[in-house]
Amino acid sequence: DLVERKDHVAVATPSLEGHSQSFGRVLTIIAPDMALLERDGKLMLLALPVAERWLKQVQLTPGENAACAQPLLIPVRLKISPDETRVLQRAEPQLAQMGIEIVLEPQHVTIRAVPLPLRQQNLQILIPELIGYLAQQSEFEPGNIAQWIARNLISEHPQWSMAQAITLLADVERLCPQLVKAPPGGLLQPVDLHSVMNALKHE
């Protein structure tokens, strides 16, 4: 059936299955990092670290939702080799686009600013690993760099709370709507209640 929108374009309404713009209601946290959700009477398990990683990737990718550079109170200065210096010279524009501001000097790099997702990270470990990753790339594409960083971040929540889960999912629903429409298997799985209900009926 067709619905008239304000701009007078007739669009087909999606079935109720895909109608919701949210993952649903957080019922509880199943230790330490799974959220049990309820949507339209169905139960689902959501992997919070995976959702967090997708959100960080969006925040690190240049664009309207990108996190802006935040100056570090104490800049991080690392010793680097001539080869690493050359890699960083080539990658500096892309890193700057992502909010990672560096200053190169002979044998050292100073990290002056990083975007919000990197604020709580151990940059003494992350930045050398990032340089190692960049050294293996023939070209630098901010989206790929963002994906690599997001996958290598240490989660800020070893143990999740309900409030943290609700906040995270609200951010993901706002910034990553494609994940709600088509969640990957590693993120969201339906909980099969039929077998459990049948077991109770036949006890």
Residue, then its C-alpha position, 0 to 999 in steps of 0.5 A: d500500500l502507498v502512503e502520501r509523503k509531504d513532498h507528494v512522492a508516493v512510497a510503499t510502506p515497508s512491512l512491519e518487520g523492517h518498520s522500526q528505526s531502532f533496535g528495540r528496547v534493552l531488557t538486560i545485559i547478559a554478562p559481560d557485553m551482550a544486550l538482550l533486546e525486545r522489538d515487536g515481541k521478538l527477542m534478540l541478542l546484540a554484541l555491544p563491542v561490535a556496535e561500539r566498533w561500527l560507531k567509532q568507525v563512523q566517528l573516525t571517517p571524515g564527513e558530517n558525523a566525524a569527531c573533530a580533533q581535540p588537542l591533547l593536554i600532554p602531546v605524545r612524542l614518539k621516536i620513529s625511524p626514517d622509513e616511518t617518517r616517510v610513511l607519516q609524511r605521505a599519510e599526514p593529510q589523511l590523518a589530519q582529515m580524521g582529526i589526528e594532528i601530528v608534527l614531524e621532526p627528525q627521528h620523532v613524531t609528536i601527536r598534538a590532537v586526536p578525535l574523541p574515539l582515541r582520547q581514552q586509548n594508549l597512544q604510545i601503543l596505538i600510534p606505532e601499530l597504526i604506523g605499521y599498518l600505514a607502512q603496508q598500504s600503497e595508498f591511504e584512504p581515510g575510510n580504510i584507516a578508520q576501519w583499521i583503527a576502529r578494529n584495534l581500539i580497546s573497548e572503554h567498557p569491559q563490563w557494560s551497564m544498561a545505561q551505557a548500552i542504551t546510550l550506545l544504541a541511541d548513537v548507533e541508531r542516529l549515526c549508523p541507520q544502515l545497521v538497523k535496516a540490515p544488521p550484520g550477523g556478527l552484530l545481532q542475532p534473533v533468540d529462538l524462543h520456539s524450541v524453549m517454549n516447545a520444551l516447556k509444553h512437552e515437559 
